[in-house]
Amino acid sequence: MFKYLSSYRPFILTKCGLATAYLWFCWDLIRLNLALHKHLLELIPPLGKEVVCNDAGVNEVIIASLSLVSQPIACWIYLILSPIAVAIYLWGRFRWLQVGVAAWIWLSIVGLTAHLSVLMTTADFWLSWCFILYLVAGLITPTGLWEASQPSFKINLWRSNPTISSEYVFLLVILQFTVYFYAGLNKLIFGWTAWTSGRALQDLMYDPAMHNYVRGISLPYIVSFFLCYITLAQRLILPFGFFSMRLRVWAVVILGLMHLGYEAVMQVAIFPLIGISCLLVMIPPKQLAIPLLAKSSKVPPKQAQKQVKARKSHLASMPSRAPRLSQKIFAMSVVGLLLVEPAIMSYESSDPPYWNVKLATQLHWIMFADGGSASKERFKVRVEVYNPATGASHLEDATNLPLSYFPATWRTRLYSKEILSKALAAQHPGSSYEATDEYLENYINAAVELFRAESSPQQILGRFVLAIEPYNKKAQSQ
């Protein structure tokens, strides 16, 4: 119960992939936190202004706690200790030490993102949950079975590649299932027309999140239509293959190729790394694998009986012990949360709780769900400039100037998309957007002030103009 059969090597490779993703995450976020103390704070509102809870007293305590764990010295501690935390995680021995390391890694993710929630992505929440579930595995593993269920790195085990029955793998598989399945379901909820008509990928080619070398490429409709339905099938059907020995390998291969494709067109760093790492544990053990096209009728009865006995004998040889009632209840609660919370988040998407963003525990898998409905539009900040010599005036583009505050990171593209969505919301009074959105106002003010600072003394600057314009690839590249 609450276990999943895997092999030792994929298990270790999964942990290596998640460890690498965490180190990458720390490097990204420390650079962004350093930028906060230069000019980035002009774009990001102070943490003290954020409202995490409607109760003023509770909100004050949460904000004070987040401020404490996100101090500059704390961020440096997270970065310096990250290799040590990763080494202990990969070492894997001593159950309660592993629980402590998992808690520390989760705390570091919360601390590093406390001031930068607007830059958090689905990959960050996914990574956070991978380590939260490692902590949970430490609590639900029966006494004396930690080394057998979540084995440490050993050369002899790597060579023999034994089958393992792991609580941690089980929880990762459930998480992976919900990520894919709800990502597909949310595409039908929030982007029904775009995805079912087959135009979603045509529009998404213009999305700000796409890398510049593919952004704006015109995708033929027939290709977009075909890929849209493949994407929906990948999300809604393939995840069920995680629970079939016959289908596991195919699910891993197809979804792994999908992640490589995303990396090719988007270059979103840790996202494909986390996805592929978590898929590896689903590769079935060699002793239990069933070929996809194998037919039992072609196997002689005696040989079939021997195969069944061999599998049963192999499973019976694995150490097992029933968990305590409290462990069963806790495990069922966590699994229920993973399966049900994303559905609640989809239902309440117009007003999702903010505290789970600040705690890096949000379970809202909504990657590109709208099908690129606004991908062909761009938000523009233009400043009116007068020429004293001619008396004429023209508009200069100042839109991208605030992006110079960011270090070179893939998150800048996703921040641009977030600002675009806020600007689009400002034009629709019926939405939940408030006209005083501080992120948008800060961005506009920074763009105008930077333009003024870079202008020559001879230029006379007038009003600034905001606009939503069609995307122009040539203009973007200039």
BELFEN-V863474 format. One record per helix or strand. SS is the DSSP state (h for helix, s for strand). FROM is the first residue (numbers start at 0). TO is the last residue. If there is no record, write none. Layout:
ss,from,to
SS,FROM,TO
SS,FROM,TO
//
This chain:
ss,from,to
s,3,6
h,7,35
h,39,41
h,46,48
h,55,68
h,71,90
h,94,112
h,116,118
h,121,139
h,145,148
h,154,159
s,162,165
h,166,189
h,191,195
h,199,203
h,220,235
h,237,242
h,247,265
h,269,279
h,295,297
h,300,315
h,324,346
h,348,350
h,354,357
s,376,385
s,392,396
h,400,404
h,410,425
h,437,453
s,459,469
h,472,476
//
